Amino acid sequence: MKIDAVSIFPDFFDVLDISLLGKARDQGLIEFQAHDLRKWTSDKHKTVDDSPYGGGAGMVMKPEPLFECIEGLMAQRTYDAVIYTSPDGETLNQPMANRMSAYGNVMIVCGHYKGIDQRVRDTLITHEISIGDYVLTSGVLPALVITDAIVHDLTHTGNVKTL
């Protein structure tokens, strides 16, 4: 299984190198890559935030770098799911994690600020997933939880050798 995460904080995903997640990665059961969204910006300040399209309070992640990044990754492979971590998405549960563990390629888009531009959600996102009825500062922690739940299911099929 290949999991790609899109975030403005790719270093947070270094935790995937430890524990059973690291073993699954070392044994080739999963491939994981965090992509820095700022690499898909076009201005010298690598700006990823903007006012919401149509107005409103707060800031959202700009659509241009998200479209560039997601479509660029989609040009490299077909994804079974393009997930946006959102507090108003479907709540993650074990049956959902079990289904996702059978996927070949998953992309997880981590929002920040008040989320991502709605046009990206409407056009490219196939699943919106929440890890609970609360709001976090970014989608990185939910992405880690989703990844852990998927890999946990994979490891319980007997494919990963434990210590």
Backbone bond lengths (Angstrom), bond angles and torsions (degrees), N, CA, C in turn:
res aa  C-N    CA-C-N  psi(-1)  N-CA   C-N-CA  omega(-1)  CA-C   N-CA-C  phi
1 M - - - 1.440 - - 1.526 109.02 -
2 K 1.319 115.38 140.09 1.466 121.83 177.59 1.522 108.07 -114.32
3 I 1.334 115.97 125.77 1.456 121.73 177.53 1.521 108.21 -119.39
4 D 1.328 115.99 124.21 1.458 122.52 175.23 1.517 107.78 -111.85
5 A 1.331 117.09 133.39 1.459 121.74 175.99 1.526 108.58 -116.93
6 V 1.323 115.80 134.96 1.460 122.46 178.14 1.518 107.28 -109.26
7 S 1.340 116.44 122.43 1.461 120.49 -174.32 1.526 109.88 -156.01
8 I 1.330 115.31 159.61 1.465 118.74 170.69 1.529 109.72 -91.42
9 F 1.334 116.78 0.60 1.462 122.78 177.63 1.528 110.46 -128.41
10 P 1.314 119.10 63.88 1.469 120.44 -175.47 1.527 114.28 -64.30
11 D 1.324 117.97 -23.89 1.469 120.40 -179.10 1.529 112.91 -66.27
12 F 1.324 117.58 -22.37 1.465 120.06 177.67 1.528 111.85 -59.84
13 F 1.312 116.74 -24.91 1.462 120.51 -175.70 1.523 113.09 -80.78
14 D 1.331 117.62 -0.44 1.469 120.52 176.93 1.520 112.19 -60.26
15 V 1.327 117.22 -21.66 1.463 121.31 179.44 1.535 110.92 -62.39
16 L 1.303 117.67 -19.10 1.461 120.83 -179.49 1.521 113.12 -70.43
17 D 1.318 117.26 -6.56 1.461 120.48 178.90 1.523 112.73 -85.39
18 I 1.329 117.95 -2.70 1.461 120.13 -176.95 1.531 110.60 -113.29
19 S 1.299 115.88 166.34 1.451 124.37 174.21 1.528 111.58 61.72
20 L 1.309 115.80 -152.54 1.463 121.78 -176.73 1.525 111.37 -66.77
21 L 1.336 116.71 -29.61 1.459 119.84 176.98 1.526 110.54 -62.57
22 G 1.320 116.52 -42.66 1.458 120.98 177.78 1.514 111.38 -65.17
23 K 1.334 117.00 -39.55 1.467 120.59 178.07 1.525 111.01 -63.42
24 A 1.333 116.28 -44.23 1.467 120.06 178.96 1.523 110.36 -61.20
25 R 1.309 116.34 -38.23 1.462 121.68 177.89 1.533 110.38 -67.97
26 D 1.350 116.97 -46.60 1.469 121.60 -179.88 1.521 111.87 -61.53
27 Q 1.327 116.98 -35.31 1.458 121.17 -178.29 1.529 112.60 -86.10
28 G 1.337 117.22 2.70 1.452 121.01 175.45 1.517 114.80 79.09
29 L 1.333 117.13 10.44 1.457 119.98 178.72 1.524 110.73 -70.52
30 I 1.333 115.76 -36.61 1.462 120.20 175.31 1.525 109.37 -131.08
31 E 1.312 114.31 152.27 1.459 122.42 167.49 1.520 105.05 -117.28
32 F 1.303 117.10 136.94 1.450 120.73 179.92 1.517 108.66 -133.92
33 Q 1.325 115.51 135.08 1.456 119.40 175.75 1.524 109.18 -140.89
34 A 1.323 115.54 128.43 1.462 121.78 174.29 1.522 108.45 -94.55
35 H 1.313 115.92 132.13 1.460 122.42 -178.29 1.524 109.13 -112.05
36 D 1.318 116.69 127.04 1.458 122.85 179.57 1.522 108.84 -80.07
37 L 1.315 116.76 111.72 1.466 121.54 -177.41 1.522 112.35 -58.50
38 R 1.327 117.35 -28.77 1.465 119.70 -178.43 1.537 112.43 -62.77
39 K 1.320 117.86 -20.10 1.467 120.74 177.62 1.524 112.18 -69.72
40 W 1.316 117.66 -14.98 1.462 121.33 179.83 1.524 112.16 -103.19
41 T 1.329 118.07 15.29 1.460 120.96 176.81 1.526 109.03 -89.55
42 S 1.321 115.39 163.04 1.464 118.61 -177.00 1.523 113.38 -116.00
43 D 1.322 118.62 -4.14 1.461 120.09 -179.23 1.524 110.69 -102.46
44 K 1.313 116.18 161.66 1.465 120.30 -175.07 1.532 112.81 -67.87
45 H 1.334 117.97 -20.00 1.462 120.88 -180.00 1.533 112.30 -91.80
46 K 1.332 116.43 -2.76 1.473 122.47 179.84 1.530 111.19 55.55
47 T 1.335 115.22 48.69 1.455 123.24 -176.28 1.529 111.26 -72.73
48 V 1.336 116.01 129.06 1.462 120.70 179.10 1.530 112.18 -118.72
49 D 1.344 118.93 -3.90 1.453 121.10 -178.10 1.518 111.55 -114.25
50 D 1.334 115.02 154.79 1.454 121.56 -179.45 1.522 108.20 -160.56
51 S 1.323 116.75 168.34 1.458 121.30 174.63 1.525 108.99 -68.53
52 P 1.333 117.52 149.79 1.467 119.46 179.43 1.523 112.00 -61.60
53 Y 1.324 116.52 139.57 1.464 122.24 175.36 1.525 108.28 -60.70
54 G 1.315 116.74 127.48 1.458 120.55 -178.73 1.515 113.25 89.24
55 G 1.337 116.96 1.06 1.459 120.37 177.06 1.513 112.80 95.39
56 G 1.300 115.12 178.58 1.460 120.98 -179.11 1.510 110.42 121.56
57 A 1.321 114.45 166.35 1.462 120.78 -177.85 1.517 111.02 -82.65
58 G 1.316 116.63 156.32 1.458 122.19 174.79 1.514 113.30 82.38
59 M 1.308 114.62 -172.66 1.461 122.12 -178.73 1.525 109.02 -124.97
60 V 1.320 115.41 149.95 1.465 121.68 174.34 1.521 108.60 -126.61
61 M 1.292 115.95 166.70 1.465 119.84 176.41 1.525 108.77 -75.06
62 K 1.326 115.65 132.93 1.457 122.84 -176.93 1.529 111.43 -60.04
63 P 1.326 117.10 146.41 1.463 119.05 179.90 1.530 113.60 -73.66
64 E 1.326 118.01 -33.98 1.470 119.82 -172.99 1.526 113.50 -58.37
65 P 1.340 119.79 -53.01 1.465 117.48 179.44 1.530 112.49 -66.32
66 L 1.333 117.46 -32.33 1.457 119.78 177.89 1.528 111.08 -65.72
67 F 1.319 116.80 -45.93 1.475 119.83 177.44 1.529 110.10 -60.52
68 E 1.336 116.94 -46.15 1.471 120.79 -179.55 1.529 111.09 -58.64
69 C 1.311 115.93 -48.32 1.461 121.07 -176.74 1.530 111.66 -67.25
70 I 1.322 116.50 -54.27 1.468 120.13 -176.21 1.525 111.08 -62.72
71 E 1.326 117.01 -46.71 1.469 119.45 179.62 1.527 110.97 -65.82
72 G 1.339 117.60 -34.83 1.462 120.68 176.77 1.521 111.88 -63.68
73 L 1.331 116.67 -42.41 1.463 120.42 177.52 1.524 110.79 -68.80
74 M 1.340 117.08 -37.56 1.462 120.79 179.23 1.527 111.72 -66.90
75 A 1.311 117.15 -24.55 1.464 120.60 176.94 1.533 111.10 -72.28
76 Q 1.337 117.02 -21.20 1.461 121.72 -178.96 1.521 113.05 -88.02
77 R 1.340 117.60 -27.26 1.468 120.97 -178.77 1.521 109.37 -161.03
78 T 1.314 116.07 163.36 1.457 122.26 175.61 1.515 108.59 -91.98
79 Y 1.314 116.68 132.13 1.462 121.91 -178.77 1.524 110.16 -102.75
80 D 1.326 115.18 135.86 1.459 120.64 174.06 1.522 110.56 -74.72
81 A 1.324 116.51 -26.69 1.461 121.39 178.55 1.519 109.28 -152.75
82 V 1.329 115.45 137.92 1.459 122.76 168.69 1.523 104.56 -115.97
83 I 1.316 115.21 104.42 1.458 123.02 -170.82 1.526 110.18 -98.68
84 Y 1.312 115.75 135.50 1.460 121.82 170.47 1.519 106.75 -111.47
85 T 1.317 116.89 125.65 1.463 120.79 178.42 1.527 108.12 -80.53
86 S 1.326 115.70 115.57 1.457 120.77 -173.18 1.521 110.60 -142.82
87 P 1.347 118.96 137.33 1.455 119.81 178.85 1.524 113.31 -64.51
88 D 1.335 118.15 -18.62 1.463 120.00 179.09 1.529 112.78 -101.34
89 G 1.331 117.07 12.57 1.457 120.77 177.86 1.520 111.96 -82.27
90 E 1.333 115.46 -178.12 1.462 121.56 176.20 1.533 108.21 -67.53
91 T 1.318 116.88 135.32 1.458 120.83 -176.62 1.527 110.80 -71.77
92 L 1.318 115.29 130.00 1.458 121.79 177.94 1.524 110.01 -61.89
93 N 1.329 115.73 134.37 1.465 120.47 174.43 1.531 107.90 -143.70
94 Q 1.306 116.51 173.01 1.459 120.21 -175.31 1.526 113.55 -62.65
95 P 1.340 119.39 -44.06 1.476 117.44 177.19 1.534 113.01 -58.38
96 M 1.336 116.87 -36.86 1.466 120.22 177.45 1.527 110.15 -65.32
97 A 1.324 117.57 -45.07 1.469 121.21 178.40 1.521 110.40 -61.52
98 N 1.332 117.37 -40.07 1.462 120.99 178.10 1.524 111.13 -61.10
99 R 1.320 117.37 -44.33 1.475 120.98 178.51 1.528 110.55 -62.37
100 M 1.336 116.37 -45.02 1.464 119.94 -177.51 1.522 111.99 -67.02
101 S 1.325 117.89 -27.25 1.466 119.89 -179.69 1.531 111.60 -67.24
102 A 1.319 117.17 -16.08 1.461 120.94 177.69 1.531 111.94 -88.58
103 Y 1.322 117.30 -7.11 1.461 120.60 179.64 1.519 110.45 -71.69
104 G 1.308 116.39 156.33 1.455 121.23 176.08 1.519 112.46 -90.90
105 N 1.342 116.27 -42.12 1.463 121.96 -177.00 1.515 110.03 -136.22
106 V 1.341 115.00 129.30 1.461 121.77 -180.00 1.521 108.15 -131.36
107 M 1.326 116.13 137.73 1.462 121.36 172.05 1.523 107.15 -116.83
108 I 1.326 115.98 135.20 1.459 121.07 177.13 1.526 107.90 -119.02
109 V 1.320 116.53 120.49 1.461 122.98 179.96 1.523 107.96 -99.63
110 C 1.326 115.15 119.81 1.463 121.95 -177.18 1.516 109.96 -97.12
111 G 1.303 116.56 114.65 1.447 120.73 177.45 1.521 111.79 -75.61
112 H 1.306 114.92 170.81 1.455 122.58 175.30 1.523 106.03 -155.33
113 Y 1.308 117.83 171.17 1.459 122.61 -175.23 1.531 107.21 61.17
114 K 1.329 118.31 -129.65 1.469 120.70 178.25 1.529 111.21 -93.56
115 G 1.323 117.38 10.82 1.461 120.09 178.77 1.513 111.49 125.02
116 I 1.333 115.16 -155.62 1.457 120.60 179.73 1.527 108.98 -116.04
117 D 1.301 115.62 159.43 1.451 121.57 179.80 1.531 109.68 -56.10
118 Q 1.328 115.92 135.07 1.467 121.97 -176.07 1.528 112.36 -59.69
119 R 1.330 117.94 -30.70 1.466 120.44 -179.67 1.522 111.02 -63.39
120 V 1.325 117.37 -33.78 1.465 121.12 176.55 1.523 109.29 -68.76
121 R 1.318 116.33 -44.31 1.472 120.72 178.68 1.523 110.51 -58.87
122 D 1.324 116.58 -44.51 1.464 120.81 -176.49 1.523 112.91 -70.83
123 T 1.331 117.10 -28.80 1.462 121.00 -171.61 1.522 114.38 -98.74
124 L 1.333 118.48 -43.73 1.460 121.06 -169.25 1.529 115.62 -113.08
125 I 1.304 117.99 -21.73 1.467 121.34 -175.57 1.525 109.59 -82.00
126 T 1.332 116.37 130.32 1.464 120.59 178.21 1.521 112.66 -100.86
127 H 1.342 117.73 -24.71 1.462 122.46 -179.42 1.527 108.97 -140.91
128 E 1.324 116.79 134.66 1.461 121.41 170.55 1.520 106.64 -112.11
129 I 1.337 115.85 122.33 1.458 120.77 -174.17 1.520 110.12 -124.58
130 S 1.324 114.74 135.56 1.459 123.44 176.62 1.524 108.35 -112.19
131 I 1.324 116.36 148.67 1.471 118.94 173.70 1.525 110.92 -103.11
132 G 1.310 117.26 6.70 1.456 120.46 177.64 1.510 111.51 160.39
133 D 1.314 115.02 171.12 1.448 122.25 -175.12 1.527 110.83 -88.73
134 Y 1.332 114.95 65.22 1.460 121.75 178.17 1.521 108.05 -159.20
135 V 1.317 116.73 165.69 1.460 121.92 -177.17 1.522 108.98 -113.25
136 L 1.331 116.55 133.13 1.461 123.11 176.64 1.525 109.21 -108.23
137 T 1.325 117.46 170.83 1.459 121.12 -178.43 1.520 113.06 -73.74
138 S 1.335 118.00 -23.08 1.465 120.46 176.36 1.516 109.01 -155.48
139 G 1.314 115.65 172.49 1.462 121.29 -179.89 1.509 114.24 -87.26
140 V 1.333 118.10 6.09 1.464 120.83 -177.29 1.523 111.58 -66.57
141 L 1.321 117.91 -48.82 1.465 119.51 -179.58 1.522 111.99 -61.45
142 P 1.337 119.81 -45.19 1.458 118.53 174.72 1.541 112.70 -59.84
143 A 1.320 117.33 -37.35 1.472 119.93 178.02 1.523 110.58 -62.89
144 L 1.328 116.89 -39.52 1.465 120.66 177.48 1.527 110.88 -66.15
145 V 1.326 116.98 -40.32 1.462 120.94 178.65 1.533 109.89 -64.55
146 I 1.318 117.37 -45.39 1.473 121.52 179.12 1.525 109.54 -60.79
147 T 1.323 117.13 -46.05 1.465 121.38 178.95 1.519 110.67 -60.77
148 D 1.315 116.89 -45.37 1.463 120.80 179.97 1.529 110.69 -61.46
149 A 1.321 117.56 -42.78 1.465 120.76 -179.57 1.526 111.26 -64.50
150 I 1.322 116.93 -40.08 1.463 120.92 178.30 1.525 110.28 -65.66
151 V 1.323 116.39 -48.08 1.464 120.55 -177.76 1.524 110.18 -67.13
152 H 1.317 118.05 -36.60 1.464 120.98 176.74 1.526 109.94 -56.37
153 D 1.325 116.60 -44.87 1.461 119.44 179.40 1.526 110.83 -63.94
154 L 1.331 116.05 -41.00 1.472 119.78 177.91 1.519 111.45 -61.73
155 T 1.328 117.02 -40.82 1.461 120.32 -177.42 1.516 112.47 -70.54
156 H 1.303 117.10 -24.11 1.465 119.21 179.15 1.522 112.83 -85.43
157 T 1.312 116.97 4.50 1.460 119.88 172.16 1.516 109.90 -88.28
158 G 1.350 116.40 -1.75 1.457 120.83 178.79 1.514 113.51 88.40
159 N 1.334 117.06 10.89 1.461 120.66 -177.12 1.519 114.12 -83.65
160 V 1.344 117.91 -18.70 1.455 120.25 -178.40 1.529 108.51 -108.91
161 K 1.319 115.42 128.67 1.463 120.37 177.05 1.515 108.46 -79.06
162 T 1.316 116.39 127.14 1.459 120.43 -179.96 1.519 109.48 -90.91
163 L 1.340 115.74 173.22 1.471 121.24 -178.37 1.507 113.30 -60.17
